[in-house]
């Protein structure tokens, strides 16, 4: 059990049968009346964010979210298969569970599989990936003075904006959390 007075960012607990994670918290001690904990939390399964206040002595059961490294193997229609690196077991995960940032993942990359009580609810790709640019317009000499960008298609099929000096066949580093070009690899 965890009390609301012990909330910290990233703490997961059960609330009304749902698994939630604290995003922000603030202990408030008004001059008049009882203290309370103003909390913003996210439902880890649905992704919805709620802001509410709790009594600091309120107790909640702690929820242990399992994060396991698995290797992305292949996809077959609507199912994406991940391999457990210890047991070599293949785990199918539905495309509806994968986030938008999964478009930067290619085969054999290691991802974190998030599960609660055996039910997979999320897939976290690596924060930074190196991918080859498969299609982009050619850059022109002298176009580096401005911060101009152009669209580029990566080997996974994802489209991002890259600086004008990047050419086809170059390997670049991409931040999967924001979908932005970071640097040449």
FIKOLZA-1660 file (N, C-alpha, C; in steps of 0.1 Angstrom, whole numbers, plus 5000, padded with zeros to 4 digits):
% residues 185
   i   px   py   pz ch aa at
   1 5008 4988 5000  A  X  N
   1 5000 5000 5000  A  X CA
   1 5009 5012 5000  A  X  C
   2 5004 5023 4993  A  X  N
   2 5011 5036 4993  A  X CA
   2 5001 5047 4997  A  X  C
   3 5006 5056 5005  A  X  N
   3 4997 5067 5009  A  X CA
   3 4999 5079 5000  A  X  C
   4 4989 5087 4998  A  X  N
   4 4989 5098 4989  A  X CA
   4 5000 5108 4993  A  X  C
   5 5004 5108 5006  A  X  N
   5 5015 5117 5011  A  X CA
   5 5028 5112 5006  A  X  C
   6 5029 5100 5001  A  X  N
   6 5042 5094 4996  A  X CA
   6 5043 5095 4981  A  X  C
   7 5033 5101 4974  A  X  N
   7 5033 5102 4959  A  X CA
   7 5046 5108 4954  A  X  C
   8 5052 5103 4943  A  X  N
   8 5063 5109 4936  A  X CA
   8 5060 5107 4921  A  X  C
   9 5067 5115 4913  A  X  N
   9 5065 5113 4898  A  X CA
   9 5069 5099 4894  A  X  C
  10 5060 5092 4886  A  X  N
  10 5063 5079 4881  A  X CA
  10 5058 5068 4890  A  X  C
  11 5053 5071 4902  A  X  N
  11 5047 5060 4910  A  X CA
  11 5034 5055 4904  A  X  C
  12 5033 5041 4904  A  X  N
  12 5021 5035 4898  A  X CA
  12 5013 5029 4910  A  X  C
  13 5000 5031 4909  A  X  N
  13 4991 5025 4920  A  X CA
  13 4977 5022 4914  A  X  C
  14 4969 5014 4921  A  X  N
  14 4956 5010 4916  A  X CA
  14 4946 5020 4922  A  X  C
  15 4937 5025 4913  A  X  N
  15 4926 5034 4917  A  X CA
  15 4913 5029 4910  A  X  C
  16 4904 5025 4918  A  X  N
  16 4891 5019 4913  A  X CA
  16 4893 5008 4902  A  X  C
  17 4903 4999 4905  A  X  N
  17 4905 4988 4896  A  X CA
  17 4914 4992 4884  A  X  C
  18 4917 5004 4882  A  X  N
  18 4926 5009 4871  A  X CA
  18 4940 5011 4876  A  X  C
  19 4950 5009 4867  A  X  N
  19 4964 5012 4870  A  X CA
  19 4967 5026 4865  A  X  C
  20 4971 5034 4875  A  X  N
  20 4974 5048 4871  A  X CA
  20 4989 5052 4876  A  X  C
  21 4994 5061 4869  A  X  N
  21 5008 5066 4872  A  X CA
  21 5008 5081 4874  A  X  C
  22 5015 5085 4885  A  X  N
  22 5016 5099 4889  A  X CA
  22 5024 5106 4879  A  X  C
  23 5019 5117 4873  A  X  N
  23 5026 5126 4864  A  X CA
  23 5032 5138 4872  A  X  C
  24 5023 5144 4879  A  X  N
  24 5027 5156 4887  A  X CA
  24 5020 5155 4901  A  X  C
  25 5026 5160 4911  A  X  N
  25 5020 5160 4924  A  X CA
  25 5025 5173 4932  A  X  C
  26 5016 5177 4941  A  X  N
  26 5020 5189 4949  A  X CA
  26 5013 5188 4962  A  X  C
  27 5021 5189 4973  A  X  N
  27 5016 5189 4986  A  X CA
  27 5011 5203 4990  A  X  C
  28 4998 5204 4993  A  X  N
  28 4993 5218 4996  A  X CA
  28 4989 5218 5011  A  X  C
  29 4994 5229 5018  A  X  N
  29 4990 5231 5032  A  X CA
  29 4984 5245 5033  A  X  C
  30 4971 5246 5031  A  X  N
  30 4965 5259 5032  A  X CA
  30 4965 5264 5046  A  X  C
  31 4964 5277 5048  A  X  N
  31 4965 5283 5061  A  X CA
  31 4953 5279 5070  A  X  C
  32 4942 5276 5063  A  X  N
  32 4930 5272 5070  A  X CA
  32 4925 5259 5064  A  X  C
  33 4922 5249 5072  A  X  N
  33 4917 5236 5067  A  X CA
  33 4929 5226 5067  A  X  C
  34 4925 5214 5062  A  X  N
  34 4934 5203 5062  A  X CA
  34 4943 5203 5050  A  X  C
  35 4955 5197 5051  A  X  N
  35 4964 5196 5040  A  X CA
  35 4959 5186 5030  A  X  C
  36 4963 5187 5017  A  X  N
  36 4959 5177 5007  A  X CA
  36 4970 5176 4996  A  X  C
  37 4969 5166 4988  A  X  N
  37 4978 5164 4977  A  X CA
  37 4971 5165 4964  A  X  C
  38 4975 5176 4957  A  X  N
  38 4970 5178 4943  A  X CA
  38 4978 5169 4934  A  X  C
  39 4971 5161 4926  A  X  N
  39 4977 5151 4918  A  X CA
  39 4972 5151 4904  A  X  C
  40 4981 5149 4894  A  X  N
  40 4978 5147 4880  A  X CA
  40 4983 5133 4877  A  X  C
  41 4974 5124 4873  A  X  N
  41 4978 5110 4870  A  X CA
  41 4973 5106 4857  A  X  C
  42 4979 5096 4851  A  X  N
  42 4976 5090 4838  A  X CA
  42 4972 5076 4840  A  X  C
  43 4961 5072 4833  A  X  N
  43 4957 5058 4833  A  X CA
  43 4967 5051 4823  A  X  C
  44 4975 5041 4828  A  X  N
  44 4986 5036 4819  A  X CA
  44 4980 5027 4808  A  X  C
  45 4968 5023 4809  A  X  N
  45 4962 5014 4798  A  X CA
  45 4955 5022 4788  A  X  C
  46 4947 5032 4792  A  X  N
  46 4939 5040 4782  A  X CA
  46 4947 5053 4778  A  X  C
  47 4956 5057 4787  A  X  N
  47 4963 5070 4784  A  X CA
  47 4956 5082 4788  A  X  C
  48 4944 5081 4794  A  X  N
  48 4937 5093 4798  A  X CA
  48 4944 5100 4810  A  X  C
  49 4944 5113 4811  A  X  N
  49 4950 5121 4822  A  X CA
  49 4939 5127 4830  A  X  C
  50 4940 5126 4843  A  X  N
  50 4930 5132 4853  A  X CA
  50 4938 5139 4863  A  X  C
  51 4932 5151 4867  A  X  N
  51 4937 5159 4878  A  X CA
  51 4927 5158 4890  A  X  C
  52 4932 5155 4902  A  X  N
  52 4923 5155 4913  A  X CA
  52 4931 5157 4926  A  X  C
  53 4924 5158 4937  A  X  N
  53 4931 5160 4950  A  X CA
  53 4928 5148 4959  A  X  C
  54 4938 5144 4968  A  X  N
  54 4937 5133 4977  A  X CA
  54 4940 5138 4991  A  X  C
  55 4934 5131 5001  A  X  N
  55 4938 5133 5015  A  X CA
  55 4952 5127 5016  A  X  C
  56 4962 5133 5023  A  X  N
  56 4975 5127 5024  A  X CA
  56 4975 5113 5031  A  X  C
  57 4965 5110 5039  A  X  N
  57 4965 5097 5046  A  X CA
  57 4958 5086 5038  A  X  C
  58 4952 5090 5026  A  X  N
  58 4945 5080 5018  A  X CA
  58 4955 5070 5013  A  X  C
  59 4951 5057 5014  A  X  N
  59 4960 5046 5010  A  X CA
  59 4955 5039 4997  A  X  C
  60 4964 5035 4989  A  X  N
  60 4961 5028 4976  A  X CA
  60 4970 5016 4975  A  X  C
  61 4965 5005 4968  A  X  N
  61 4975 4994 4966  A  X CA
  61 4985 4998 4955  A  X  C
  62 4997 4994 4957  A  X  N
  62 5008 4997 4947  A  X CA
  62 5006 4987 4935  A  X  C
  63 5008 4992 4923  A  X  N
  63 5007 4984 4911  A  X CA
  63 5021 4982 4905  A  X  C
  64 5025 4970 4903  A  X  N
  64 5038 4968 4897  A  X CA
  64 5037 4965 4882  A  X  C
  65 5042 4975 4874  A  X  N
  65 5041 4974 4860  A  X CA
  65 5054 4967 4856  A  X  C
  66 5053 4956 4848  A  X  N
  66 5065 4949 4844  A  X CA
  66 5070 4954 4831  A  X  C
  67 5083 4958 4831  A  X  N
  67 5090 4963 4818  A  X CA
  67 5100 4952 4814  A  X  C
  68 5098 4947 4803  A  X  N
  68 5107 4936 4798  A  X CA
  68 5112 4939 4784  A  X  C
  69 5126 4937 4783  A  X  N
  69 5132 4940 4770  A  X CA
  69 5129 4928 4761  A  X  C
  70 5123 4931 4749  A  X  N
  70 5120 4920 4739  A  X CA
  70 5125 4925 4725  A  X  C
  71 5128 4916 4717  A  X  N
  71 5133 4919 4703  A  X CA
  71 5121 4918 4694  A  X  C
  72 5119 4929 4686  A  X  N
  72 5109 4929 4675  A  X CA
  72 5113 4920 4664  A  X  C
  73 5105 4910 4661  A  X  N
  73 5109 4900 4651  A  X CA
  73 5102 4903 4637  A  X  C
  74 5089 4903 4636  A  X  N
  74 5082 4905 4624  A  X CA
  74 5068 4908 4626  A  X  C
  75 5061 4913 4616  A  X  N
  75 5046 4914 4617  A  X CA
  75 5039 4906 4607  A  X  C
  76 5027 4901 4611  A  X  N
  76 5019 4893 4602  A  X CA
  76 5005 4899 4603  A  X  C
  77 5002 4907 4593  A  X  N
  77 4989 4914 4593  A  X CA
  77 4988 4924 4604  A  X  C
  78 4978 4921 4614  A  X  N
  78 4976 4930 4625  A  X CA
  78 4984 4926 4637  A  X  C
  79 4991 4915 4637  A  X  N
  79 4999 4911 4648  A  X CA
  79 5014 4914 4646  A  X  C
  80 5020 4919 4657  A  X  N
  80 5035 4921 4657  A  X CA
  80 5041 4912 4667  A  X  C
  81 5051 4904 4662  A  X  N
  81 5057 4894 4671  A  X CA
  81 5070 4899 4677  A  X  C
  82 5071 4897 4690  A  X  N
  82 5083 4901 4698  A  X CA
  82 5089 4888 4704  A  X  C
  83 5102 4887 4705  A  X  N
  83 5108 4875 4711  A  X CA
  83 5115 4879 4724  A  X  C
  84 5111 4871 4734  A  X  N
  84 5118 4872 4747  A  X CA
  84 5132 4867 4746  A  X  C
  85 5142 4875 4749  A  X  N
  85 5156 4872 4747  A  X CA
  85 5161 4861 4757  A  X  C
  86 5154 4858 4767  A  X  N
  86 5158 4848 4777  A  X CA
  86 5152 4834 4773  A  X  C
  87 5139 4834 4770  A  X  N
  87 5133 4821 4767  A  X CA
  87 5131 4818 4752  A  X  C
  88 5134 4828 4744  A  X  N
  88 5132 4827 4729  A  X CA
  88 5117 4825 4726  A  X  C
  89 5108 4828 4735  A  X  N
  89 5094 4827 4732  A  X CA
  89 5089 4838 4724  A  X  C
  90 5080 4836 4714  A  X  N
  90 5074 4846 4705  A  X CA
  90 5061 4851 4712  A  X  C
  91 5060 4864 4713  A  X  N
  91 5048 4870 4719  A  X CA
  91 5041 4879 4709  A  X  C
  92 5028 4875 4705  A  X  N
  92 5021 4884 4695  A  X CA
  92 5015 4896 4702  A  X  C
  93 5016 4908 4696  A  X  N
  93 5010 4920 4702  A  X CA
  93 5002 4926 4691  A  X  C
  94 4989 4930 4694  A  X  N
  94 4981 4936 4684  A  X CA
  94 4986 4950 4680  A  X  C
  95 4983 4954 4668  A  X  N
  95 4987 4967 4663  A  X CA
  95 4981 4979 4671  A  X  C
  96 4969 4976 4677  A  X  N
  96 4962 4987 4684  A  X CA
  96 4969 4991 4697  A  X  C
  97 4978 4982 4702  A  X  N
  97 4985 4985 4714  A  X CA
  97 4998 4994 4711  A  X  C
  98 5003 4992 4699  A  X  N
  98 5015 4999 4695  A  X CA
  98 5012 5014 4694  A  X  C
  99 5022 5023 4698  A  X  N
  99 5020 5037 4697  A  X CA
  99 5024 5042 4684  A  X  C
 100 5022 5055 4682  A  X  N
 100 5026 5062 4669  A  X CA
 100 5041 5061 4667  A  X  C
 101 5049 5061 4678  A  X  N
 101 5063 5061 4676  A  X CA
 101 5069 5048 4672  A  X  C
 102 5060 5037 4671  A  X  N
 102 5065 5024 4666  A  X CA
 102 5069 5024 4652  A  X  C
 103 5065 5035 4644  A  X  N
 103 5069 5036 4630  A  X CA
 103 5084 5037 4628  A  X  C
 104 5091 5040 4639  A  X  N
 104 5106 5041 4637  A  X CA
 104 5113 5028 4641  A  X  C
 105 5106 5018 4644  A  X  N
 105 5112 5005 4648  A  X CA
 105 5113 4996 4636  A  X  C
 106 5125 4990 4634  A  X  N
 106 5127 4980 4624  A  X CA
 106 5130 4967 4630  A  X  C
 107 5130 4956 4622  A  X  N
 107 5132 4943 4628  A  X CA
 107 5145 4941 4635  A  X  C
 108 5145 4933 4646  A  X  N
 108 5156 4930 4654  A  X CA
 108 5160 4941 4664  A  X  C
 109 5151 4952 4665  A  X  N
 109 5154 4962 4675  A  X CA
 109 5148 4958 4688  A  X  C
 110 5154 4962 4699  A  X  N
 110 5150 4958 4713  A  X CA
 110 5140 4969 4718  A  X  C
 111 5128 4965 4722  A  X  N
 111 5118 4974 4727  A  X CA
 111 5115 4970 4741  A  X  C
 112 5109 4979 4749  A  X  N
 112 5104 4975 4763  A  X CA
 112 5089 4972 4761  A  X  C
 113 5085 4960 4766  A  X  N
 113 5071 4956 4766  A  X CA
 113 5066 4958 4780  A  X  C
 114 5055 4966 4781  A  X  N
 114 5049 4970 4794  A  X CA
 114 5037 4961 4796  A  X  C
 115 5037 4955 4808  A  X  N
 115 5025 4946 4811  A  X CA
 115 5021 4947 4826  A  X  C
 116 5009 4945 4828  A  X  N
 116 5004 4945 4842  A  X CA
 116 4996 4932 4844  A  X  C
 117 5000 4924 4854  A  X  N
 117 4993 4911 4857  A  X CA
 117 4992 4903 4844  A  X  C
 118 5003 4903 4836  A  X  N
 118 5003 4894 4824  A  X CA
 118 4996 4900 4812  A  X  C
 119 4990 4912 4813  A  X  N
 119 4983 4918 4801  A  X CA
 119 4992 4929 4796  A  X  C
 120 4996 4928 4783  A  X  N
 120 5004 4938 4777  A  X CA
 120 4996 4950 4773  A  X  C
 121 5001 4962 4777  A  X  N
 121 4993 4974 4774  A  X CA
 121 5001 4984 4767  A  X  C
 122 5014 4982 4765  A  X  N
 122 5022 4992 4758  A  X CA
 122 5035 4987 4753  A  X  C
 123 5041 4993 4743  A  X  N
 123 5054 4990 4738  A  X CA
 123 5062 5003 4737  A  X  C
 124 5074 5003 4743  A  X  N
 124 5082 5015 4743  A  X CA
 124 5094 5012 4734  A  X  C
 125 5095 5019 4722  A  X  N
 125 5107 5017 4714  A  X CA
 125 5119 5024 4720  A  X  C
 126 5131 5021 4716  A  X  N
 126 5143 5028 4721  A  X CA
 126 5141 5043 4719  A  X  C
 127 5147 5051 4728  A  X  N
 127 5146 5066 4727  A  X CA
 127 5152 5071 4714  A  X  C
 128 5164 5065 4710  A  X  N
 128 5171 5070 4698  A  X CA
 128 5173 5058 4689  A  X  C
 129 5170 5059 4676  A  X  N
 129 5173 5049 4666  A  X CA
 129 5181 5054 4654  A  X  C
 130 5188 5046 4648  A  X  N
 130 5196 5050 4636  A  X CA
 130 5189 5043 4624  A  X  C
 131 5185 5051 4614  A  X  N
 131 5178 5046 4603  A  X CA
 131 5184 5053 4590  A  X  C
 132 5182 5045 4579  A  X  N
 132 5188 5050 4566  A  X CA
 132 5177 5058 4559  A  X  C
 133 5180 5069 4553  A  X  N
 133 5171 5077 4545  A  X CA
 133 5169 5070 4531  A  X  C
 134 5157 5066 4527  A  X  N
 134 5155 5059 4515  A  X CA
 134 5151 5068 4504  A  X  C
 135 5144 5079 4507  A  X  N
 135 5139 5088 4497  A  X CA
 135 5139 5103 4502  A  X  C
 136 5145 5112 4495  A  X  N
 136 5144 5126 4498  A  X CA
 136 5149 5134 4486  A  X  C
 137 5145 5147 4485  A  X  N
 137 5149 5155 4474  A  X CA
 137 5164 5158 4476  A  X  C
 138 5171 5161 4465  A  X  N
 138 5185 5164 4467  A  X CA
 138 5187 5177 4473  A  X  C
 139 5198 5179 4481  A  X  N
 139 5201 5191 4488  A  X CA
 139 5210 5200 4478  A  X  C
 140 5210 5213 4480  A  X  N
 140 5217 5222 4472  A  X CA
 140 5228 5229 4480  A  X  C
 141 5240 5231 4473  A  X  N
 141 5251 5237 4480  A  X CA
 141 5247 5251 4484  A  X  C
 142 5251 5255 4496  A  X  N
 142 5248 5269 4500  A  X CA
 142 5235 5270 4508  A  X  C
 143 5227 5259 4509  A  X  N
 143 5214 5260 4516  A  X CA
 143 5215 5257 4531  A  X  C
 144 5227 5257 4536  A  X  N
 144 5229 5254 4550  A  X CA
 144 5228 5266 4560  A  X  C
 145 5227 5278 4554  A  X  N
 145 5227 5290 4563  A  X CA
 145 5213 5291 4570  A  X  C
 146 5203 5287 4565  A  X  N
 146 5190 5288 4571  A  X CA
 146 5187 5274 4578  A  X  C
 147 5177 5275 4587  A  X  N
 147 5172 5263 4594  A  X CA
 147 5162 5255 4586  A  X  C
 148 5163 5255 4573  A  X  N
 148 5152 5249 4564  A  X CA
 148 5153 5234 4565  A  X  C
 149 5141 5228 4563  A  X  N
 149 5141 5213 4563  A  X CA
 149 5133 5209 4551  A  X  C
 150 5134 5196 4548  A  X  N
 150 5127 5189 4537  A  X CA
 150 5122 5176 4542  A  X  C
 151 5111 5171 4536  A  X  N
 151 5106 5157 4540  A  X CA
 151 5116 5146 4535  A  X  C
 152 5117 5136 4543  A  X  N
 152 5125 5124 4540  A  X CA
 152 5117 5112 4544  A  X  C
 153 5118 5101 4536  A  X  N
 153 5112 5088 4540  A  X CA
 153 5124 5079 4545  A  X  C
 154 5121 5073 4556  A  X  N
 154 5131 5064 4562  A  X CA
 154 5129 5049 4558  A  X  C
 155 5138 5041 4562  A  X  N
 155 5137 5027 4558  A  X CA
 155 5125 5019 4564  A  X  C
 156 5120 5025 4575  A  X  N
 156 5108 5018 4581  A  X CA
 156 5095 5023 4574  A  X  C
 157 5096 5033 4565  A  X  N
 157 5084 5039 4559  A  X CA
 157 5080 5052 4566  A  X  C
 158 5086 5056 4577  A  X  N
 158 5082 5068 4584  A  X CA
 158 5087 5080 4577  A  X  C
 159 5079 5091 4577  A  X  N
 159 5083 5103 4571  A  X CA
 159 5086 5114 4582  A  X  C
 160 5098 5120 4581  A  X  N
 160 5102 5131 4590  A  X CA
 160 5108 5142 4582  A  X  C
 161 5110 5153 4589  A  X  N
 161 5117 5165 4583  A  X CA
 161 5132 5164 4587  A  X  C
 162 5140 5166 4577  A  X  N
 162 5155 5166 4579  A  X CA
 162 5161 5179 4573  A  X  C
 163 5173 5182 4577  A  X  N
 163 5180 5194 4571  A  X CA
 163 5183 5192 4557  A  X  C
 164 5185 5203 4549  A  X  N
 164 5186 5202 4535  A  X CA
 164 5199 5194 4530  A  X  C
 165 5209 5193 4539  A  X  N
 165 5222 5187 4535  A  X CA
 165 5221 5172 4536  A  X  C
 166 5210 5166 4541  A  X  N
 166 5209 5151 4542  A  X CA
 166 5205 5145 4528  A  X  C
 167 5212 5135 4524  A  X  N
 167 5209 5129 4511  A  X CA
 167 5204 5115 4513  A  X  C
 168 5199 5109 4502  A  X  N
 168 5195 5095 4502  A  X CA
 168 5206 5086 4505  A  X  C
 169 5204 5075 4513  A  X  N
 169 5214 5065 4516  A  X CA
 169 5221 5069 4529  A  X  C
 170 5220 5081 4534  A  X  N
 170 5227 5084 4546  A  X CA
 170 5219 5079 4558  A  X  C
 171 5227 5075 4569  A  X  N
 171 5221 5070 4581  A  X CA
 171 5220 5082 4591  A  X  C
 172 5208 5083 4596  A  X  N
 172 5206 5094 4606  A  X CA
 172 5201 5089 4619  A  X  C
 173 5202 5097 4629  A  X  N
 173 5197 5094 4643  A  X CA
 173 5184 5101 4645  A  X  C
 174 5173 5094 4650  A  X  N
 174 5160 5100 4652  A  X CA
 174 5156 5097 4666  A  X  C
 175 5150 5108 4672  A  X  N
 175 5144 5107 4686  A  X CA
 175 5130 5101 4684  A  X  C
 176 5127 5089 4689  A  X  N
 176 5114 5083 4687  A  X CA
 176 5103 5089 4695  A  X  C
 177 5107 5097 4706  A  X  N
 177 5097 5103 4714  A  X CA
 177 5090 5115 4707  A  X  C
 178 5099 5122 4699  A  X  N
 178 5093 5134 4693  A  X CA
 178 5093 5132 4678  A  X  C
 179 5099 5122 4672  A  X  N
 179 5099 5120 4658  A  X CA
 179 5108 5130 4650  A  X  C
 180 5118 5136 4657  A  X  N
 180 5127 5146 4651  A  X CA
 180 5140 5141 4648  A  X  C
 181 5146 5146 4637  A  X  N
 181 5160 5144 4633  A  X CA
 181 5169 5149 4644  A  X  C
 182 5179 5140 4648  A  X  N
 182 5189 5145 4658  A  X CA
 182 5202 5148 4651  A  X  C
 183 5208 5139 4644  A  X  N
 183 5221 5141 4638  A  X CA
 183 5224 5130 4628  A  X  C
 184 5235 5131 4621  A  X  N
 184 5240 5120 4612  A  X CA
 184 5245 5109 4621  A  X  C
 185 5244 5097 4617  A  X  N
 185 5249 5086 4625  A  X CA
 185 5263 5082 4621  A  X  C
% end
